[in-house]
């Protein structure tokens, strides 16, 4: 079952990027591990392959032993994701995304810096595969949430996504209460 962070990404792929099909926690037959979220826009022949790290207190922080492991972990994930996308969607446009609500930047010269890790992940993937990674973190992540809120506010049908339905309830309730105060 997807977590709320993955649900948010899937909702964004459906509602904003017009994906007709979204799959969560996709296990492929030829690679170990899973891909967090995959979205397919058939009309434009675009596949979105997303890794999602929803860590709130620690930020985007993976560790192996006692040492940060963001770079190695995400490079391996994106290598697998690129292999999957190239195999299954050879002639499609491929968009690889890294989503995380909080990615911390530490002061200059610090040994560990999550934003520096993100830059390193992007650089390694670009050098190895000539592939860009779209990074949706911090204020960009919040911008995407707000885009979903606008969609939820504008819709009158019952949205099936629990996350989007919650936003819809919240937006409709705010509008009703504001109107009733007048």
C-alpha positions in Angstrom: 0.0 0.0 0.0 1.3 3.5 -0.8 2.1 6.0 1.9 0.7 9.5 1.9 3.8 10.9 0.2 3.5 8.4 -2.6 -0.3 9.1 -2.8 0.5 12.8 -3.2 2.9 12.2 -6.0 0.4 9.9 -7.7 -2.3 12.5 -7.4 0.0 15.1 -8.9 0.7 12.8 -11.9 -3.0 12.2 -12.4 -4.4 15.6 -11.8 -1.7 18.0 -13.0 0.4 15.9 -15.5 -2.7 14.1 -17.0 -1.4 10.6 -16.4 -4.2 8.1 -17.3 -2.4 5.3 -15.3 -0.5 5.5 -12.1 1.1 2.5 -10.3 2.5 2.5 -6.8 5.4 0.3 -5.5 6.0 -1.3 -8.9 8.0 -4.5 -8.7 9.7 -5.3 -12.0 10.6 -8.8 -13.1 14.2 -8.0 -14.0 15.4 -5.8 -11.1 15.2 -6.2 -7.4 13.4 -3.6 -5.4 10.4 -1.4 -6.3 9.8 1.9 -8.0 7.7 4.1 -5.7 5.4 5.7 -8.3 5.1 5.3 -12.1 2.7 7.5 -14.1 1.8 7.1 -17.8 0.5 9.8 -20.0 -0.6 7.8 -23.1 -1.6 10.8 -25.2 1.9 12.4 -25.0 3.8 9.1 -24.7 5.5 10.2 -21.5 6.3 7.9 -18.6 7.1 9.5 -15.2 9.3 7.4 -12.8 9.3 8.8 -9.3 11.3 8.1 -6.1 9.6 9.4 -3.0 11.3 10.1 0.4 8.9 11.3 3.0 11.0 11.9 6.0 9.8 14.9 8.0 12.0 15.3 11.1 15.3 14.1 9.6 14.8 15.4 6.1 15.8 13.2 3.2 18.1 11.1 5.2 18.9 7.5 4.6 21.7 5.8 6.5 23.7 2.6 6.1 25.3 1.6 9.4 25.7 5.0 11.0 26.7 6.9 7.9 24.4 8.9 5.5 23.6 6.8 2.4 21.5 9.2 0.3 23.8 9.3 -2.8 24.5 5.6 -3.2 21.0 4.6 -2.4 19.3 7.0 -4.9 21.9 6.4 -7.6 21.1 2.7 -7.4 17.4 3.4 -7.4 17.6 5.6 -10.4 19.9 3.2 -12.3 17.2 0.5 -11.8 14.5 3.0 -12.8 16.3 4.0 -16.0 16.9 0.4 -16.9 13.1 -0.3 -16.4 12.0 2.7 -18.4 14.4 2.1 -21.3 13.3 -1.5 -21.5 9.6 -1.0 -21.3 9.2 2.5 -22.8 12.0 2.6 -25.4 10.5 5.2 -27.7 8.7 7.3 -25.0 9.8 10.5 -23.3 11.0 9.5 -19.8 10.9 11.9 -16.8 12.6 10.8 -13.7 11.6 12.6 -10.5 12.8 12.7 -6.9 10.2 14.0 -4.5 10.9 14.8 -0.8 9.1 17.4 1.3 12.1 18.3 3.4 15.7 18.3 2.2 18.0 20.0 4.6 20.8 22.3 3.7 23.5 22.7 6.3 26.0 25.4 6.7 28.9 25.8 4.4 31.7 23.2 4.9 29.5 20.7 6.8 30.4 17.1 6.2 26.8 16.0 5.5 24.4 18.1 3.5 21.2 16.7 2.0 21.0 19.4 -0.7 24.5 18.7 -1.8 23.6 15.0 -1.9 20.8 15.8 -4.3 23.1 17.7 -6.5 25.6 14.8 -6.5 22.8 12.3 -7.4 21.8 14.5 -10.3 25.4 14.8 -11.5 26.1 11.1 -11.3 22.9 10.1 -13.2 23.6 12.8 -15.8 27.2 11.6 -16.4 26.3 7.9 -16.5 23.1 8.0 -18.4 22.8 11.5 -19.9 19.5 11.7 -18.0 18.2 14.5 -15.9 16.4 14.1 -12.6 13.6 16.5 -11.8 13.9 17.4 -8.1 10.7 18.4 -6.3 11.7 19.3 -2.8 11.0 22.0 -0.1 9.3 25.0 -1.7 8.7 23.1 -5.0 7.0 20.3 -3.1 4.8 22.8 -1.3 4.0 24.4 -4.7 2.8 21.0 -6.0 0.6 20.5 -2.9 -1.0 24.0 -3.5 -1.6 23.0 -7.2 -3.5 20.0 -6.0 -5.4 22.1 -3.5 -6.6 24.3 -6.4 -7.8 21.2 -8.3 -9.6 19.9 -5.2 -11.3 23.2 -4.6 -12.5 23.4 -8.2 -13.9 19.9 -8.5 -17.5 19.1 -7.5 -17.4 15.3 -8.1 -16.3 12.9 -5.4 -12.6 12.4 -5.8 -11.5 8.8 -5.3 -8.0 9.5 -4.0 -8.2 9.7 -0.2 -5.7 12.5 -0.1 -7.4 14.5 -2.8 -10.8 13.9 -1.2 -9.4 15.2 2.1 -8.2 18.3 0.4 -11.5 18.7 -1.4 -13.4 18.4 2.0 -11.0 20.9 3.5 -11.4 23.4 0.7 -15.2 23.1 0.5 -15.5 23.5 4.2 -13.3 26.6 4.3 -15.4 28.1 1.4 -18.7 27.3 3.2 -17.5 28.7 6.5 -16.3 31.9 4.9 -19.6 32.3 3.0 -21.6 31.6 6.1 -19.8 34.3 8.1 -21.0 37.0 5.8 
